[in-house]
Amino acid sequence: MPTWGYILIGVGLALVLCLAFILVILKTKKKKPKIKIDGVFINELVSNYGGIENIVSTNVDNGRLKIEVKNLELAKLENLKNMSTGGIFVTGNVIKTLYRLDSKTIKDEIDNLR
């Protein structure tokens, strides 16, 4: 067999091993267990945003919970700041907060109330 044949076989084996290694890594990647958030926390949170009627939309942006409210004056910003781990950011009627719990799970719980 010519030299180029051995090179092709070597490159082919290297590709197969790389793909197998990537598949093993993807299969063994551990998923975070979902944390059950109690209703008391969600109800307090919604109340601090001015009630469920005051919440226009919910999003998650880079791990932060981003909630748009109808009337910013109804939101209890000081309480939200105390509940949050990273403070609050207000832009217009949008309040961004970071909590110790998973923001996506909190968003889903709030959406279930609406």
KEMIZA-632605 format. One record per atom (N, C-alpha, C): residue number from 1; residue in three letters; atom name; x, y, z. Coordinates in Angstrom, 3 decimals. Atoms other than C-alpha are relative to their C-alpha. Example, Ala and Ser with C-alpha at 12.3 -4.5 7.8 and 13.67 -1.06 7.14 Angstrom:
<sites>
<site n="1" res="ala" atom="N" X="0.890" Y="-1.190" Z="0.000"/>
<site n="1" res="ala" atom="CA" X="12.300" Y="-4.500" Z="7.800"/>
<site n="1" res="ala" atom="C" X="0.900" Y="1.200" Z="0.000"/>
<site n="2" res="ser" atom="N" X="-0.820" Y="-1.190" Z="-0.060"/>
<site n="2" res="ser" atom="CA" X="13.670" Y="-1.060" Z="7.140"/>
<site n="2" res="ser" atom="C" X="-0.770" Y="1.090" Z="0.730"/>
</sites>
This chain:
<sites>
<site n="1" res="met" atom="N" X="0.856" Y="-1.174" Z="0.000"/>
<site n="1" res="met" atom="CA" X="0.000" Y="0.000" Z="0.000"/>
<site n="1" res="met" atom="C" X="0.900" Y="1.234" Z="0.000"/>
<site n="2" res="pro" atom="N" X="-0.806" Y="-1.220" Z="0.047"/>
<site n="2" res="pro" atom="CA" X="1.350" Y="3.447" Z="-0.869"/>
<site n="2" res="pro" atom="C" X="-0.118" Y="0.798" Z="1.310"/>
<site n="3" res="thr" atom="N" X="-0.056" Y="-0.816" Z="-1.218"/>
<site n="3" res="thr" atom="CA" X="2.212" Y="5.974" Z="1.851"/>
<site n="3" res="thr" atom="C" X="-1.270" Y="0.818" Z="0.194"/>
<site n="4" res="trp" atom="N" X="1.209" Y="-0.831" Z="-0.134"/>
<site n="4" res="trp" atom="CA" X="-0.807" Y="8.188" Z="1.111"/>
<site n="4" res="trp" atom="C" X="-1.179" Y="-0.811" Z="0.514"/>
<site n="5" res="gly" atom="N" X="1.064" Y="0.867" Z="-0.507"/>
<site n="5" res="gly" atom="CA" X="-3.089" Y="5.219" Z="1.878"/>
<site n="5" res="gly" atom="C" X="0.033" Y="-0.106" Z="1.516"/>
<site n="6" res="tyr" atom="N" X="-0.144" Y="0.039" Z="-1.465"/>
<site n="6" res="tyr" atom="CA" X="-1.696" Y="4.940" Z="5.394"/>
<site n="6" res="tyr" atom="C" X="-0.395" Y="1.330" Z="0.640"/>
<site n="7" res="ile" atom="N" X="0.355" Y="-1.340" Z="-0.510"/>
<site n="7" res="ile" atom="CA" X="-2.121" Y="8.687" Z="5.857"/>
<site n="7" res="ile" atom="C" X="-1.513" Y="0.154" Z="0.042"/>
<site n="8" res="leu" atom="N" X="1.469" Y="-0.090" Z="0.026"/>
<site n="8" res="leu" atom="CA" X="-5.793" Y="8.516" Z="4.817"/>
<site n="8" res="leu" atom="C" X="-0.641" Y="-0.851" Z="1.092"/>
<site n="9" res="ile" atom="N" X="0.528" Y="0.862" Z="-1.061"/>
<site n="9" res="ile" atom="CA" X="-6.442" Y="5.616" Z="7.185"/>
<site n="9" res="ile" atom="C" X="0.231" Y="0.646" Z="1.369"/>
<site n="10" res="gly" atom="N" X="-0.309" Y="-0.677" Z="-1.273"/>
<site n="10" res="gly" atom="CA" X="-4.729" Y="7.527" Z="10.027"/>
<site n="10" res="gly" atom="C" X="-0.911" Y="1.188" Z="0.254"/>
<site n="11" res="val" atom="N" X="0.882" Y="-1.169" Z="-0.135"/>
<site n="11" res="val" atom="CA" X="-6.759" Y="10.688" Z="9.385"/>
<site n="11" res="val" atom="C" X="-1.431" Y="-0.464" Z="0.273"/>
<site n="12" res="gly" atom="N" X="1.349" Y="0.530" Z="-0.218"/>
<site n="12" res="gly" atom="CA" X="-9.966" Y="8.635" Z="9.183"/>
<site n="12" res="gly" atom="C" X="-0.185" Y="-0.501" Z="1.417"/>
<site n="13" res="leu" atom="N" X="0.077" Y="0.490" Z="-1.385"/>
<site n="13" res="leu" atom="CA" X="-9.246" Y="6.905" Z="12.491"/>
<site n="13" res="leu" atom="C" X="0.003" Y="1.147" Z="1.004"/>
<site n="14" res="ala" atom="N" X="-0.051" Y="-1.160" Z="-0.897"/>
<site n="14" res="ala" atom="CA" X="-8.404" Y="10.243" Z="14.121"/>
<site n="14" res="ala" atom="C" X="-1.355" Y="0.691" Z="0.045"/>
<site n="15" res="leu" atom="N" X="1.328" Y="-0.622" Z="0.033"/>
<site n="15" res="leu" atom="CA" X="-11.742" Y="11.699" Z="12.984"/>
<site n="15" res="leu" atom="C" X="-1.023" Y="-0.826" Z="0.766"/>
<site n="16" res="val" atom="N" X="0.938" Y="0.868" Z="-0.710"/>
<site n="16" res="val" atom="CA" X="-13.672" Y="8.700" Z="14.278"/>
<site n="16" res="val" atom="C" X="0.226" Y="0.091" Z="1.507"/>
<site n="17" res="leu" atom="N" X="-0.284" Y="-0.111" Z="-1.432"/>
<site n="17" res="leu" atom="CA" X="-11.911" Y="8.904" Z="17.658"/>
<site n="17" res="leu" atom="C" X="-0.437" Y="1.346" Z="0.559"/>
<site n="18" res="cys" atom="N" X="0.444" Y="-1.335" Z="-0.457"/>
<site n="18" res="cys" atom="CA" X="-12.578" Y="12.662" Z="17.912"/>
<site n="18" res="cys" atom="C" X="-1.506" Y="0.051" Z="0.140"/>
<site n="19" res="leu" atom="N" X="1.463" Y="0.006" Z="-0.081"/>
<site n="19" res="leu" atom="CA" X="-16.268" Y="12.196" Z="17.159"/>
<site n="19" res="leu" atom="C" X="-0.489" Y="-0.838" Z="1.174"/>
<site n="20" res="ala" atom="N" X="0.386" Y="0.846" Z="-1.128"/>
<site n="20" res="ala" atom="CA" X="-16.523" Y="9.363" Z="19.677"/>
<site n="20" res="ala" atom="C" X="0.252" Y="0.721" Z="1.325"/>
<site n="21" res="phe" atom="N" X="-0.325" Y="-0.748" Z="-1.214"/>
<site n="21" res="phe" atom="CA" X="-14.821" Y="11.518" Z="22.327"/>
<site n="21" res="phe" atom="C" X="-1.020" Y="1.115" Z="0.254"/>
<site n="22" res="ile" atom="N" X="0.991" Y="-1.080" Z="-0.131"/>
<site n="22" res="ile" atom="CA" X="-17.199" Y="14.446" Z="21.658"/>
<site n="22" res="ile" atom="C" X="-1.351" Y="-0.563" Z="0.429"/>
<site n="23" res="leu" atom="N" X="1.274" Y="0.612" Z="-0.381"/>
<site n="23" res="leu" atom="CA" X="-20.233" Y="12.152" Z="21.870"/>
<site n="23" res="leu" atom="C" X="-0.005" Y="-0.443" Z="1.454"/>
<site n="24" res="val" atom="N" X="-0.087" Y="0.432" Z="-1.404"/>
<site n="24" res="val" atom="CA" X="-19.059" Y="10.713" Z="25.192"/>
<site n="24" res="val" atom="C" X="-0.118" Y="1.207" Z="0.927"/>
<site n="25" res="ile" atom="N" X="0.068" Y="-1.207" Z="-0.830"/>
<site n="25" res="ile" atom="CA" X="-18.595" Y="14.215" Z="26.619"/>
<site n="25" res="ile" atom="C" X="-1.421" Y="0.552" Z="0.028"/>
<site n="26" res="leu" atom="N" X="1.361" Y="-0.528" Z="0.054"/>
<site n="26" res="leu" atom="CA" X="-22.037" Y="15.356" Z="25.445"/>
<site n="26" res="leu" atom="C" X="-0.986" Y="-0.892" Z="0.756"/>
<site n="27" res="lys" atom="N" X="0.908" Y="0.919" Z="-0.692"/>
<site n="27" res="lys" atom="CA" X="-23.752" Y="12.256" Z="26.832"/>
<site n="27" res="lys" atom="C" X="0.156" Y="0.061" Z="1.508"/>
<site n="28" res="thr" atom="N" X="-0.238" Y="0.016" Z="-1.444"/>
<site n="28" res="thr" atom="CA" X="-22.131" Y="12.528" Z="30.261"/>
<site n="28" res="thr" atom="C" X="-0.124" Y="1.367" Z="0.644"/>
<site n="29" res="lys" atom="N" X="0.167" Y="-1.343" Z="-0.562"/>
<site n="29" res="lys" atom="CA" X="-22.724" Y="16.263" Z="30.674"/>
<site n="29" res="lys" atom="C" X="-1.155" Y="-0.013" Z="0.996"/>
<site n="30" res="lys" atom="N" X="1.003" Y="0.048" Z="-1.057"/>
<site n="30" res="lys" atom="CA" X="-24.598" Y="16.621" Z="33.938"/>
<site n="30" res="lys" atom="C" X="-0.952" Y="1.181" Z="-0.127"/>
<site n="31" res="lys" atom="N" X="1.017" Y="-1.042" Z="0.017"/>
<site n="31" res="lys" atom="CA" X="-27.837" Y="18.545" Z="33.957"/>
<site n="31" res="lys" atom="C" X="-0.261" Y="0.439" Z="1.436"/>
<site n="32" res="lys" atom="N" X="0.335" Y="-0.512" Z="-1.327"/>
<site n="32" res="lys" atom="CA" X="-28.729" Y="20.785" Z="36.875"/>
<site n="32" res="lys" atom="C" X="-1.366" Y="-0.537" Z="0.403"/>
<site n="33" res="pro" atom="N" X="1.322" Y="0.435" Z="-0.434"/>
<site n="33" res="pro" atom="CA" X="-31.534" Y="19.363" Z="38.942"/>
<site n="33" res="pro" atom="C" X="-0.911" Y="1.217" Z="0.164"/>
<site n="34" res="lys" atom="N" X="0.943" Y="-1.107" Z="-0.127"/>
<site n="34" res="lys" atom="CA" X="-34.641" Y="21.522" Z="38.825"/>
<site n="34" res="lys" atom="C" X="-0.339" Y="0.182" Z="1.476"/>
<site n="35" res="ile" atom="N" X="0.319" Y="-0.328" Z="-1.386"/>
<site n="35" res="ile" atom="CA" X="-35.224" Y="23.272" Z="42.114"/>
<site n="35" res="ile" atom="C" X="-1.467" Y="0.409" Z="0.059"/>
<site n="36" res="lys" atom="N" X="1.412" Y="-0.340" Z="-0.172"/>
<site n="36" res="lys" atom="CA" X="-38.818" Y="23.397" Z="43.227"/>
<site n="36" res="lys" atom="C" X="-0.084" Y="1.292" Z="0.796"/>
<site n="37" res="ile" atom="N" X="0.158" Y="-1.296" Z="-0.655"/>
<site n="37" res="ile" atom="CA" X="-39.704" Y="26.959" Z="44.086"/>
<site n="37" res="ile" atom="C" X="-1.375" Y="0.020" Z="0.653"/>
<site n="38" res="asp" atom="N" X="1.271" Y="0.037" Z="-0.710"/>
<site n="38" res="asp" atom="CA" X="-42.374" Y="27.271" Z="46.735"/>
<site n="38" res="asp" atom="C" X="-0.893" Y="1.182" Z="-0.383"/>
<site n="39" res="gly" atom="N" X="1.000" Y="-1.000" Z="0.358"/>
<site n="39" res="gly" atom="CA" X="-45.554" Y="29.236" Z="46.172"/>
<site n="39" res="gly" atom="C" X="0.110" Y="1.277" Z="0.808"/>
<site n="40" res="val" atom="N" X="-0.140" Y="-1.185" Z="-0.854"/>
<site n="40" res="val" atom="CA" X="-44.810" Y="31.596" Z="49.052"/>
<site n="40" res="val" atom="C" X="0.988" Y="0.981" Z="-0.628"/>
<site n="41" res="phe" atom="N" X="-1.006" Y="-0.851" Z="0.634"/>
<site n="41" res="phe" atom="CA" X="-41.695" Y="32.907" Z="47.310"/>
<site n="41" res="phe" atom="C" X="-0.571" Y="0.664" Z="-1.250"/>
<site n="42" res="ile" atom="N" X="0.563" Y="-0.542" Z="1.238"/>
<site n="42" res="ile" atom="CA" X="-43.506" Y="33.329" Z="43.979"/>
<site n="42" res="ile" atom="C" X="-1.070" Y="1.039" Z="0.306"/>
<site n="43" res="asn" atom="N" X="1.059" Y="-0.966" Z="-0.348"/>
<site n="43" res="asn" atom="CA" X="-46.510" Y="35.045" Z="45.590"/>
<site n="43" res="asn" atom="C" X="0.585" Y="1.300" Z="0.539"/>
<site n="44" res="glu" atom="N" X="-0.652" Y="-1.199" Z="-0.526"/>
<site n="44" res="glu" atom="CA" X="-44.228" Y="37.448" Z="47.478"/>
<site n="44" res="glu" atom="C" X="0.661" Y="0.785" Z="-1.126"/>
<site n="45" res="leu" atom="N" X="-0.664" Y="-0.628" Z="1.138"/>
<site n="45" res="leu" atom="CA" X="-42.284" Y="38.140" Z="44.304"/>
<site n="45" res="leu" atom="C" X="-1.010" Y="0.738" Z="-0.879"/>
<site n="46" res="val" atom="N" X="1.042" Y="-0.608" Z="0.838"/>
<site n="46" res="val" atom="CA" X="-45.415" Y="38.804" Z="42.237"/>
<site n="46" res="val" atom="C" X="-0.602" Y="1.212" Z="0.702"/>
<site n="47" res="ser" atom="N" X="0.534" Y="-1.123" Z="-0.772"/>
<site n="47" res="ser" atom="CA" X="-46.765" Y="41.029" Z="45.003"/>
<site n="47" res="ser" atom="C" X="0.944" Y="1.198" Z="-0.055"/>
<site n="48" res="asn" atom="N" X="-0.978" Y="-1.093" Z="0.055"/>
<site n="48" res="asn" atom="CA" X="-43.536" Y="43.052" Z="44.973"/>
<site n="48" res="asn" atom="C" X="0.113" Y="0.627" Z="-1.384"/>
<site n="49" res="tyr" atom="N" X="0.051" Y="-0.587" Z="1.341"/>
<site n="49" res="tyr" atom="CA" X="-43.903" Y="43.552" Z="41.215"/>
<site n="49" res="tyr" atom="C" X="-1.304" Y="0.753" Z="-0.230"/>
<site n="50" res="gly" atom="N" X="1.245" Y="-0.754" Z="0.109"/>
<site n="50" res="gly" atom="CA" X="-47.295" Y="45.149" Z="41.884"/>
<site n="50" res="gly" atom="C" X="-1.195" Y="-0.868" Z="-0.330"/>
<site n="51" res="gly" atom="N" X="1.104" Y="0.915" Z="0.280"/>
<site n="51" res="gly" atom="CA" X="-49.457" Y="42.070" Z="41.439"/>
<site n="51" res="gly" atom="C" X="0.098" Y="-0.579" Z="-1.402"/>
<site n="52" res="ile" atom="N" X="-0.062" Y="0.692" Z="1.282"/>
<site n="52" res="ile" atom="CA" X="-50.005" Y="39.702" Z="38.542"/>
<site n="52" res="ile" atom="C" X="-0.565" Y="0.858" Z="-1.128"/>
<site n="53" res="glu" atom="N" X="0.599" Y="-0.870" Z="1.012"/>
<site n="53" res="glu" atom="CA" X="-52.126" Y="42.308" Z="36.723"/>
<site n="53" res="glu" atom="C" X="0.990" Y="1.066" Z="-0.482"/>
<site n="54" res="asn" atom="N" X="-0.982" Y="-1.034" Z="0.336"/>
<site n="54" res="asn" atom="CA" X="-49.147" Y="44.702" Z="36.706"/>
<site n="54" res="asn" atom="C" X="1.134" Y="-0.551" Z="-0.868"/>
<site n="55" res="ile" atom="N" X="-1.087" Y="0.608" Z="0.777"/>
<site n="55" res="ile" atom="CA" X="-46.808" Y="42.225" Z="34.967"/>
<site n="55" res="ile" atom="C" X="-0.441" Y="-0.132" Z="-1.452"/>
<site n="56" res="val" atom="N" X="0.312" Y="0.026" Z="1.429"/>
<site n="56" res="val" atom="CA" X="-46.808" Y="42.709" Z="31.189"/>
<site n="56" res="val" atom="C" X="0.683" Y="-1.187" Z="-0.671"/>
<site n="57" res="ser" atom="N" X="-0.745" Y="1.094" Z="0.626"/>
<site n="57" res="ser" atom="CA" X="-44.081" Y="40.251" Z="30.155"/>
<site n="57" res="ser" atom="C" X="1.143" Y="-0.432" Z="0.903"/>
<site n="58" res="thr" atom="N" X="-1.130" Y="0.542" Z="-0.755"/>
<site n="58" res="thr" atom="CA" X="-41.367" Y="38.027" Z="31.609"/>
<site n="58" res="thr" atom="C" X="0.997" Y="-0.602" Z="-0.988"/>
<site n="59" res="asn" atom="N" X="-1.080" Y="0.556" Z="0.818"/>
<site n="59" res="asn" atom="CA" X="-38.019" Y="37.099" Z="30.061"/>
<site n="59" res="asn" atom="C" X="1.185" Y="-0.324" Z="0.890"/>
<site n="60" res="val" atom="N" X="-1.272" Y="0.262" Z="-0.664"/>
<site n="60" res="val" atom="CA" X="-34.662" Y="35.691" Z="31.096"/>
<site n="60" res="val" atom="C" X="1.087" Y="0.487" Z="-0.934"/>
<site n="61" res="asp" atom="N" X="-1.063" Y="-0.597" Z="0.805"/>
<site n="61" res="asp" atom="CA" X="-31.644" Y="37.635" Z="29.868"/>
<site n="61" res="asp" atom="C" X="1.319" Y="-0.162" Z="0.746"/>
<site n="62" res="asn" atom="N" X="-1.300" Y="0.270" Z="-0.638"/>
<site n="62" res="asn" atom="CA" X="-28.152" Y="36.325" Z="30.759"/>
<site n="62" res="asn" atom="C" X="-0.141" Y="-0.376" Z="1.470"/>
<site n="63" res="gly" atom="N" X="0.195" Y="0.467" Z="-1.366"/>
<site n="63" res="gly" atom="CA" X="-29.464" Y="34.658" Z="33.902"/>
<site n="63" res="gly" atom="C" X="-0.805" Y="0.947" Z="0.873"/>
<site n="64" res="arg" atom="N" X="0.798" Y="-0.970" Z="-0.765"/>
<site n="64" res="arg" atom="CA" X="-31.348" Y="37.749" Z="35.027"/>
<site n="64" res="arg" atom="C" X="-1.465" Y="-0.107" Z="-0.401"/>
<site n="65" res="leu" atom="N" X="1.429" Y="-0.030" Z="0.256"/>
<site n="65" res="leu" atom="CA" X="-35.109" Y="37.800" Z="35.355"/>
<site n="65" res="leu" atom="C" X="-0.369" Y="1.413" Z="-0.420"/>
<site n="66" res="lys" atom="N" X="0.337" Y="-1.312" Z="0.563"/>
<site n="66" res="lys" atom="CA" X="-36.424" Y="40.645" Z="33.218"/>
<site n="66" res="lys" atom="C" X="-1.518" Y="0.070" Z="-0.098"/>
<site n="67" res="ile" atom="N" X="1.456" Y="-0.112" Z="-0.046"/>
<site n="67" res="ile" atom="CA" X="-40.000" Y="41.713" Z="33.960"/>
<site n="67" res="ile" atom="C" X="-0.412" Y="1.417" Z="-0.352"/>
<site n="68" res="glu" atom="N" X="0.564" Y="-1.299" Z="0.381"/>
<site n="68" res="glu" atom="CA" X="-41.878" Y="44.512" Z="32.249"/>
<site n="68" res="glu" atom="C" X="-1.309" Y="0.167" Z="0.744"/>
<site n="69" res="val" atom="N" X="1.210" Y="-0.290" Z="-0.764"/>
<site n="69" res="val" atom="CA" X="-44.559" Y="46.125" Z="34.399"/>
<site n="69" res="val" atom="C" X="-0.771" Y="1.144" Z="-0.650"/>
<site n="70" res="lys" atom="N" X="0.828" Y="-1.080" Z="0.536"/>
<site n="70" res="lys" atom="CA" X="-47.478" Y="48.381" Z="33.454"/>
<site n="70" res="lys" atom="C" X="0.297" Y="1.306" Z="0.718"/>
<site n="71" res="asn" atom="N" X="-0.171" Y="-1.191" Z="-0.826"/>
<site n="71" res="asn" atom="CA" X="-47.013" Y="50.807" Z="36.336"/>
<site n="71" res="asn" atom="C" X="1.166" Y="-0.244" Z="0.964"/>
<site n="72" res="leu" atom="N" X="-1.193" Y="0.182" Z="-0.814"/>
<site n="72" res="leu" atom="CA" X="-43.565" Y="51.074" Z="37.889"/>
<site n="72" res="leu" atom="C" X="-0.226" Y="0.433" Z="1.452"/>
<site n="73" res="glu" atom="N" X="0.257" Y="-0.493" Z="-1.356"/>
<site n="73" res="glu" atom="CA" X="-44.959" Y="52.941" Z="40.911"/>
<site n="73" res="glu" atom="C" X="-0.632" Y="-1.062" Z="0.894"/>
<site n="74" res="leu" atom="N" X="0.603" Y="1.071" Z="-0.804"/>
<site n="74" res="leu" atom="CA" X="-46.862" Y="49.806" Z="42.010"/>
<site n="74" res="leu" atom="C" X="1.036" Y="-1.013" Z="0.478"/>
<site n="75" res="ala" atom="N" X="-1.052" Y="0.947" Z="-0.379"/>
<site n="75" res="ala" atom="CA" X="-43.629" Y="47.789" Z="42.201"/>
<site n="75" res="ala" atom="C" X="0.718" Y="0.485" Z="1.253"/>
<site n="76" res="lys" atom="N" X="-0.714" Y="-0.309" Z="-1.244"/>
<site n="76" res="lys" atom="CA" X="-41.919" Y="47.659" Z="45.589"/>
<site n="76" res="lys" atom="C" X="1.481" Y="-0.297" Z="-0.234"/>
<site n="77" res="leu" atom="N" X="-1.383" Y="0.195" Z="0.423"/>
<site n="77" res="leu" atom="CA" X="-38.357" Y="48.160" Z="44.395"/>
<site n="77" res="leu" atom="C" X="0.937" Y="-0.343" Z="1.150"/>
<site n="78" res="glu" atom="N" X="-0.863" Y="0.282" Z="-1.157"/>
<site n="78" res="glu" atom="CA" X="-36.799" Y="48.106" Z="47.852"/>
<site n="78" res="glu" atom="C" X="-0.139" Y="-1.464" Z="0.437"/>
<site n="79" res="asn" atom="N" X="0.210" Y="1.407" Z="-0.345"/>
<site n="79" res="asn" atom="CA" X="-38.377" Y="44.711" Z="48.616"/>
<site n="79" res="asn" atom="C" X="0.655" Y="-0.917" Z="-1.034"/>
<site n="80" res="leu" atom="N" X="-0.627" Y="0.796" Z="1.057"/>
<site n="80" res="leu" atom="CA" X="-37.220" Y="43.359" Z="45.233"/>
<site n="80" res="leu" atom="C" X="1.517" Y="-0.005" Z="0.169"/>
<site n="81" res="lys" atom="N" X="-1.448" Y="-0.099" Z="-0.219"/>
<site n="81" res="lys" atom="CA" X="-33.713" Y="44.602" Z="46.004"/>
<site n="81" res="lys" atom="C" X="0.435" Y="-0.913" Z="1.144"/>
<site n="82" res="asn" atom="N" X="-0.324" Y="0.856" Z="-1.148"/>
<site n="82" res="asn" atom="CA" X="-33.757" Y="42.776" Z="49.346"/>
<site n="82" res="asn" atom="C" X="-0.109" Y="-1.489" Z="-0.339"/>
<site n="83" res="met" atom="N" X="0.183" Y="1.398" Z="0.382"/>
<site n="83" res="met" atom="CA" X="-34.963" Y="39.528" Z="47.726"/>
<site n="83" res="met" atom="C" X="1.075" Y="-0.468" Z="-0.985"/>
<site n="84" res="ser" atom="N" X="-0.936" Y="0.334" Z="1.067"/>
<site n="84" res="ser" atom="CA" X="-32.373" Y="39.661" Z="44.947"/>
<site n="84" res="ser" atom="C" X="1.415" Y="-0.153" Z="0.536"/>
<site n="85" res="thr" atom="N" X="-1.393" Y="0.164" Z="-0.409"/>
<site n="85" res="thr" atom="CA" X="-28.732" Y="38.599" Z="45.146"/>
<site n="85" res="thr" atom="C" X="0.913" Y="1.018" Z="-0.674"/>
<site n="86" res="gly" atom="N" X="-0.856" Y="-0.923" Z="0.746"/>
<site n="86" res="gly" atom="CA" X="-27.415" Y="41.116" Z="42.636"/>
<site n="86" res="gly" atom="C" X="-0.584" Y="1.373" Z="-0.173"/>
<site n="87" res="gly" atom="N" X="0.616" Y="-1.307" Z="0.147"/>
<site n="87" res="gly" atom="CA" X="-29.575" Y="44.170" Z="43.135"/>
<site n="87" res="gly" atom="C" X="-1.016" Y="-0.004" Z="-1.127"/>
<site n="88" res="ile" atom="N" X="0.980" Y="-0.130" Z="1.076"/>
<site n="88" res="ile" atom="CA" X="-32.063" Y="45.492" Z="40.628"/>
<site n="88" res="ile" atom="C" X="0.471" Y="1.068" Z="-0.977"/>
<site n="89" res="phe" atom="N" X="-0.287" Y="-0.981" Z="1.042"/>
<site n="89" res="phe" atom="CA" X="-31.742" Y="47.400" Z="37.369"/>
<site n="89" res="phe" atom="C" X="-1.329" Y="0.390" Z="-0.626"/>
<site n="90" res="val" atom="N" X="1.270" Y="-0.476" Z="0.541"/>
<site n="90" res="val" atom="CA" X="-34.637" Y="49.563" Z="36.177"/>
<site n="90" res="val" atom="C" X="0.285" Y="0.846" Z="-1.230"/>
<site n="91" res="thr" atom="N" X="-0.090" Y="-0.765" Z="1.237"/>
<site n="91" res="thr" atom="CA" X="-34.917" Y="50.802" Z="32.606"/>
<site n="91" res="thr" atom="C" X="-1.417" Y="0.177" Z="-0.510"/>
<site n="92" res="gly" atom="N" X="1.392" Y="-0.223" Z="0.395"/>
<site n="92" res="gly" atom="CA" X="-38.233" Y="52.422" Z="31.754"/>
<site n="92" res="gly" atom="C" X="-0.906" Y="-0.760" Z="0.947"/>
<site n="93" res="asn" atom="N" X="0.888" Y="0.833" Z="-0.819"/>
<site n="93" res="asn" atom="CA" X="-40.850" Y="49.946" Z="32.961"/>
<site n="93" res="asn" atom="C" X="0.504" Y="-1.433" Z="0.109"/>
<site n="94" res="val" atom="N" X="-0.590" Y="1.334" Z="-0.060"/>
<site n="94" res="val" atom="CA" X="-38.480" Y="46.967" Z="32.817"/>
<site n="94" res="val" atom="C" X="0.900" Y="-0.096" Z="1.232"/>
<site n="95" res="ile" atom="N" X="-0.781" Y="0.243" Z="-1.213"/>
<site n="95" res="ile" atom="CA" X="-37.034" Y="45.575" Z="36.054"/>
<site n="95" res="ile" atom="C" X="0.799" Y="-1.276" Z="-0.209"/>
<site n="96" res="lys" atom="N" X="-0.870" Y="1.168" Z="0.123"/>
<site n="96" res="lys" atom="CA" X="-34.036" Y="43.223" Z="35.849"/>
<site n="96" res="lys" atom="C" X="0.554" Y="-0.323" Z="1.382"/>
<site n="97" res="thr" atom="N" X="-0.499" Y="0.447" Z="-1.296"/>
<site n="97" res="thr" atom="CA" X="-33.098" Y="41.162" Z="38.890"/>
<site n="97" res="thr" atom="C" X="0.696" Y="-1.343" Z="-0.143"/>
<site n="98" res="leu" atom="N" X="-0.690" Y="1.289" Z="-0.046"/>
<site n="98" res="leu" atom="CA" X="-30.841" Y="38.228" Z="39.738"/>
<site n="98" res="leu" atom="C" X="-0.302" Y="-0.633" Z="1.350"/>
<site n="99" res="tyr" atom="N" X="0.355" Y="0.704" Z="-1.222"/>
<site n="99" res="tyr" atom="CA" X="-31.991" Y="35.645" Z="42.278"/>
<site n="99" res="tyr" atom="C" X="0.896" Y="-1.218" Z="0.178"/>
<site n="100" res="arg" atom="N" X="-0.811" Y="1.180" Z="-0.279"/>
<site n="100" res="arg" atom="CA" X="-30.241" Y="32.714" Z="43.944"/>
<site n="100" res="arg" atom="C" X="-0.605" Y="-1.234" Z="-0.650"/>
<site n="101" res="leu" atom="N" X="0.678" Y="1.109" Z="0.662"/>
<site n="101" res="leu" atom="CA" X="-32.804" Y="30.405" Z="42.326"/>
<site n="101" res="leu" atom="C" X="0.061" Y="0.185" Z="-1.507"/>
<site n="102" res="asp" atom="N" X="-0.058" Y="-0.028" Z="1.450"/>
<site n="102" res="asp" atom="CA" X="-32.972" Y="29.577" Z="38.622"/>
<site n="102" res="asp" atom="C" X="-1.032" Y="0.974" Z="-0.569"/>
<site n="103" res="ser" atom="N" X="0.877" Y="-1.034" Z="0.551"/>
<site n="103" res="ser" atom="CA" X="-34.413" Y="32.564" Z="36.741"/>
<site n="103" res="ser" atom="C" X="-1.019" Y="-0.571" Z="-0.972"/>
<site n="104" res="lys" atom="N" X="0.927" Y="0.619" Z="0.965"/>
<site n="104" res="lys" atom="CA" X="-35.975" Y="30.366" Z="34.042"/>
<site n="104" res="lys" atom="C" X="-1.148" Y="-0.671" Z="0.733"/>
<site n="105" res="thr" atom="N" X="1.041" Y="0.657" Z="-0.793"/>
<site n="105" res="thr" atom="CA" X="-37.876" Y="28.385" Z="36.675"/>
<site n="105" res="thr" atom="C" X="-0.937" Y="1.037" Z="0.611"/>
<site n="106" res="ile" atom="N" X="0.827" Y="-1.078" Z="-0.562"/>
<site n="106" res="ile" atom="CA" X="-39.083" Y="31.603" Z="38.347"/>
<site n="106" res="ile" atom="C" X="-0.900" Y="0.567" Z="-1.086"/>
<site n="107" res="lys" atom="N" X="0.778" Y="-0.526" Z="1.128"/>
<site n="107" res="lys" atom="CA" X="-40.202" Y="32.943" Z="34.950"/>
<site n="107" res="lys" atom="C" X="-1.157" Y="-0.937" Z="-0.329"/>
<site n="108" res="asp" atom="N" X="1.045" Y="0.974" Z="0.318"/>
<site n="108" res="asp" atom="CA" X="-42.121" Y="29.735" Z="34.234"/>
<site n="108" res="asp" atom="C" X="-1.094" Y="-0.004" Z="1.057"/>
<site n="109" res="glu" atom="N" X="0.993" Y="-0.028" Z="-1.080"/>
<site n="109" res="glu" atom="CA" X="-43.839" Y="29.863" Z="37.644"/>
<site n="109" res="glu" atom="C" X="-0.877" Y="1.241" Z="-0.097"/>
<site n="110" res="ile" atom="N" X="0.788" Y="-1.241" Z="0.148"/>
<site n="110" res="ile" atom="CA" X="-44.904" Y="33.496" Z="37.102"/>
<site n="110" res="ile" atom="C" X="-0.921" Y="-0.118" Z="-1.210"/>
<site n="111" res="asp" atom="N" X="0.825" Y="0.164" Z="1.199"/>
<site n="111" res="asp" atom="CA" X="-46.139" Y="32.670" Z="33.592"/>
<site n="111" res="asp" atom="C" X="-1.186" Y="-0.922" Z="0.255"/>
<site n="112" res="asn" atom="N" X="1.099" Y="0.911" Z="-0.342"/>
<site n="112" res="asn" atom="CA" X="-48.240" Y="29.836" Z="35.045"/>
<site n="112" res="asn" atom="C" X="-1.114" Y="0.716" Z="0.759"/>
<site n="113" res="leu" atom="N" X="1.011" Y="-0.766" Z="-0.751"/>
<site n="113" res="leu" atom="CA" X="-50.013" Y="32.368" Z="37.283"/>
<site n="113" res="leu" atom="C" X="-0.815" Y="0.908" Z="-0.910"/>
<site n="114" res="arg" atom="N" X="0.675" Y="-0.957" Z="0.903"/>
<site n="114" res="arg" atom="CA" X="-50.922" Y="34.614" Z="34.335"/>
<site n="114" res="arg" atom="C" X="-1.000" Y="-0.652" Z="-0.889"/>
</sites>
